Amino acid sequence: QVQLVESGGGLVQAGGSLRLSCAASGRTFSNYAMGWFRQAPGKEREFVAAISRGSSNTYYADSVKGRFTISRDNAKNTVYLQMNSLKSEDTAVYYCAAHVTLSFLPGKNGVVPNYWGQGTQVTVSS
């Protein structure tokens, strides 16, 4: 059982920045790869970023490379998504996810993470 709670979403102007946080319950946080997904209105859920258990590997969707940074602090049971140079296209509900491996990465047979947070809204306006 892993419980995830996202925070940090809000309204921001295009070009601005936000940092999302995802707090995990329990003492097994370090055993899970973590990811961020998003879902825009009327669109399917989209992979955003992922990080391995020991932070040795990070992965990003092409649409956010160079703008978003995923990180984690296992001592705090928290994963972060720093979002810079935000665009209107980034508007979505952002979800934190946990999985025992990075098998949920795009191209990995469509594996879906086992655990999800409730989501936090990010709205980018001009």
N, C-alpha and C positions, 0 to 999 in steps of 0.2 A: 504494500500500500504506500503510495506516494501522493501527497497532496501539494498542489502548486497554486500559488496566489500571485497574480501579476499586479503591478502598480506602475504609475508614472505616465500613463496616457493623458491626453488632453488635446487642446486646440493650439495650433502653432501656425505662424505664417510661413509661406514657402521660403526656403532658405534657412529656416531656423533649425533648432536642435531639440531633441528630447532624449531622455534616458529611461528606458523601461527596466524594471526590476522584477524578478520572479523568485519568491521565497518558497523553499521546499521544506516540508515537515520531515521529522524523523532524523535518524543518524546515518542513513544510507545514501545521502545525496552524492557522495563522491563515487559511488558505484554506477552512476548513470551518465550516459551521454545526454546532453541537453540541446534543445532546439527552439527556435522561434518560427512560427508560422503566422500568416495573416490571411484574412478574408475580407475582401472589399464587397460593398453592396452588389448583389446580383452576380457575383463571381465565385468561382471555386476557391477552396483553401489553397494557399500558395506557400511553398517553402521559402524561408527568408535566410536563416543562418543556423549553424550548429557548431557545437564544441565538444571535444572528446572529454572523457572523464578526468584526465590529468592536464587538460588545457594544452596538450601538445599539438593538436590539430584543430583548425577552424575551417569552416566552409560557408560560402555565401552564394545566394542567388545572383545571377549576372546583373539583375536590375538594381542591386544594392551594393555591389562591390565598390570599394573606395569611399563609400558614404557611411555604412553601418559597421559597427564593431561589436562582436560578441565576446564576452568574457565571463569568468566565474570566480567565485571566492568560496572554496569548499569549506573553509572554516566558518563562514557565515551562512552556508547552505543557500547561496544566492547566485543566480545567473543574471547578467545584464545585457542589454542591447542599447548601445549608444548609437543614436541616429542623428546624423548631421546632413546638412544640405537637403533638407526634406523637400519633397515635391508633392504636388497634389495627388499624383499617382500612388503615393504612400499611404493615403487615407484608407484605413481598414481597422478591423478589430484584430489585435495582435494576441496570439496565444503562445504561452510557454508550454513546452512538452518535454517529457523525460522518457528515455528508453535505455535498455541495458547496453546496447551497442549503437553504432552509427548506421545501422542498416536502414534507417528511415530516410537517408539522403536520396535526393532525386536520382533515378536510374538504378536504384536498389530494389527492384521488383515491387515498387509501390508499398513498401512496408510502412505501416502507420504506428507512430509512437504509442506506447501503452498507457501513458498518463498525460493528462492535459489540465491546464489551468482554466479559469472561467473566462479569460480574455479581458483586454483593456482597450478602450477606443482611442485611436489616434486620428485626428482630423487635421489636415493641412489645407490652409486656405490662402488665397492671394488678396 
